[in-house]
Amino acid sequence: MSICESLVQTIEAHARSDDFTKVLRLRLEIGCFGGVEIEALRFGFDVVTRGTCAEGAELDILSLPGKAWCFGCDTGFDTDSRVSDCPVCGSGRIRVTGGDELRIKDMEVI
């Protein structure tokens, strides 16, 4: 619920500064390592947005892959595991560099 409440606070701040009254669609980017349960987020969003400018807004979730970088061959790659081997050289010495994002990509507003 706290994620949903933060989203509503951000949306309402933008509504005041950008002078809109209604959110029709909200698109979120969520990384595979973000630890977000999508169905719980959808349910919480519906509950928390009641009585706000985002009430009834369509919630689109864009899933982002994990990103990693290999120390062995200096290559970046997509991954769905924090402990995968490099697909280029097979090294297990990698650093996860992305996939924990949770951000508003855009909103359709009136």
C-alpha positions in Angstrom: 0.0 0.0 0.0 2.8 2.4 0.7 4.0 2.2 -2.9 0.5 3.1 -4.0 0.2 5.9 -1.5 3.6 7.3 -2.8 2.3 7.1 -6.4 -0.9 9.1 -5.4 1.2 11.7 -3.7 3.4 12.1 -6.8 0.4 12.2 -9.1 -1.4 14.8 -7.0 1.7 17.0 -6.8 2.0 16.9 -10.6 -1.8 17.7 -10.9 -1.2 20.9 -8.9 2.0 21.9 -10.7 0.8 20.9 -14.2 -2.8 22.0 -13.8 -4.7 18.8 -14.6 -7.8 17.3 -12.9 -8.0 13.7 -14.0 -5.6 10.9 -14.8 -7.0 8.6 -17.5 -4.0 6.3 -17.7 -0.8 5.7 -15.7 2.1 3.8 -17.1 4.6 2.4 -14.7 8.0 0.8 -15.4 8.8 -1.9 -12.9 12.1 -3.9 -13.0 12.1 -7.6 -12.5 14.2 -7.2 -9.3 11.9 -4.5 -7.9 10.2 -6.8 -5.5 6.7 -5.6 -6.5 3.8 -8.0 -6.6 1.9 -6.7 -9.6 -1.6 -8.0 -8.6 -1.2 -6.5 -5.1 -0.1 -3.2 -6.7 -3.2 -3.2 -8.9 -5.5 -3.9 -6.0 -3.8 -1.3 -3.8 -3.9 1.3 -6.6 -7.6 0.9 -7.0 -8.2 1.3 -3.3 -5.8 4.2 -2.7 -6.9 6.2 -5.7 -10.5 6.4 -4.6 -11.5 10.1 -4.2 -8.3 11.3 -6.0 -7.7 12.6 -9.5 -6.4 9.1 -10.4 -9.6 7.3 -9.4 -10.6 4.9 -12.3 -7.3 5.5 -14.1 -6.1 2.6 -16.2 -2.9 1.2 -14.8 -0.4 -0.1 -17.4 2.6 -2.0 -16.1 5.7 -2.2 -18.3 8.1 -4.9 -17.1 11.8 -4.2 -17.4 14.5 -6.8 -17.5 17.4 -7.1 -15.1 20.6 -5.7 -16.4 24.1 -6.9 -15.5 27.7 -6.2 -16.4 30.5 -8.8 -16.6 33.9 -8.1 -15.0 35.5 -10.8 -17.1 34.7 -9.5 -20.6 33.3 -6.0 -19.9 30.0 -6.8 -21.5 26.5 -5.7 -20.5 23.6 -8.0 -20.8 19.9 -8.6 -19.8 19.3 -11.2 -17.0 16.5 -12.5 -14.9 18.8 -13.6 -12.1 21.1 -11.8 -9.7 23.5 -14.7 -9.8 23.7 -15.7 -13.5 26.8 -16.3 -15.6 27.8 -14.0 -18.4 26.3 -15.3 -21.7 29.4 -14.1 -23.6 32.3 -15.5 -21.6 30.6 -17.7 -19.0 32.2 -15.8 -16.0 30.2 -15.7 -12.8 31.8 -12.4 -11.8 28.9 -10.1 -12.7 27.4 -6.9 -11.2 23.7 -6.3 -11.4 23.2 -2.8 -12.8 19.5 -2.5 -13.4 16.1 -4.1 -12.8 15.1 -2.6 -9.5 13.3 0.4 -11.0 9.8 1.6 -10.1 8.9 4.8 -11.9 6.1 6.6 -13.6 6.9 6.5 -17.3 4.0 8.8 -18.3 0.4 9.7 -17.6 -2.5 10.5 -19.9 -4.4 13.4 -18.2 -7.1 15.9 -18.8 
